Amino acid sequence: MSDTSQANAHEEDHTGPVKNPKQLLLAVFFSFVVPVFAIIGLVYFVTSDKKPAAGAVNMEKSVAARIQKIGAVEIRDANRQLKAGEEVFKAQCTACHTSGAAGAPKVGDTAAWAPRLKTGYDALLNSALKGKGAMGAQGGGDLESLEIGRAVVYMANASGGKLDEPKAPATAEPAK
């Protein structure tokens, strides 16, 4: 009896938590898989703060682009010669008012211009300066109000109107 109890005691000392081959395979699998995922997670954690945010590769350039219109300064020659109505029409207005694009009344079409001419010069100028329908403010241009007014008069007169061309405001003469 003493031999069998000694053998059982010896087997109990040498057995571990793995009792069958299935447990052995699971232990080997997890002993490799868990550390690999742990290493991948640590690498991602360490390197994630060095990745730039989307669209922020060059932060200075992107910030400058976002605030450009607010911080831009444009210097113009205050003494430059203002353009005539026909010149402004050819440079800015002809793209839509010659072809009638986007519902713009064609220059020379008296039927299309008649209701507009009845509203008067001030209403036409206001529509041209602020935009109307598909037309943007100043027809998308960057001109003086007087130049836009001259273009309005040119188009209106070419379409059956009899408007007087606006004159430039008189400049103050230097004191003698």
C-alpha angles and dihedrals in degrees: 000000000000090000095059095045090050091051093049091048090051093051092050090055093054102043120097136192091286108085103166140019093261091059089047092054092047092049092050092046095050093043088063103031099049095052092047092054090044090054092047090050092050092049091050091048093050096047100037096085092059094060113100118233119256111286093007101101091121106024096182093053094045093049091048091051092051095052099034097108092049096047100035119115120200121195117202132183104254091199097053119129111260116235123251121244095255091049092052091045092053092046100043117002103044094077092073106014095055096050099028092238118178092007096302113155111250117241108253095027099120093183092057093044098044097083090044093050090053090062090062138232096293093056092046091049092047091052091049094048098044100029131243131219110332093349115100125218110298088000088287093302133119105230139134118271090243091055091051089048091053090051090050091052091047092052093043094049091046087054099052102284128128104210125152116239112248115248127225113258113260113256119228112259116233115261115257 
